């Protein structure tokens, strides 16, 4: 996994990868947003919903912890060994939005993630134990790793998926 020298490097990577990812949807028509194509496991709208779902979870984990709650990851009613039903909940939550609305929500959520990153001290962001929610799994990751695997990593992999979807369409 990539490591970052500082928060600016992390933010730049998130911003860059988010922009490249979401721009891929500019050429997808609204009528095709829910088309599932053989060889690609998600529709265009599901790809954006997936990103929104995970970014919302990170923000919700932080909010819950700040309010004094014990955070359950990934979220209440879902287990790490059964994420398919969690993804289905993301798709259902965003099912009635247009691609334009999803793109706007995505851009706004990325901004919220960047604001969250900027709210942390370097110790909180880059060292283990920065938040209880980040220590909630045996991996005991630092916050930056949680952010990376739920933003940069899927922005890159899902950019490949949407490009493949467009090519096969």
PyMOL commands that set and color helices and strands:
alter all, ss='L'
color gray80, all
select helices_A, chain A and resi 7-27+30-32+44-66+83-93+99-119+122-126+133-135+143-150+152-168
alter helices_A, ss='H'
color red, helices_A
deselect
rebuild
show_as cartoon
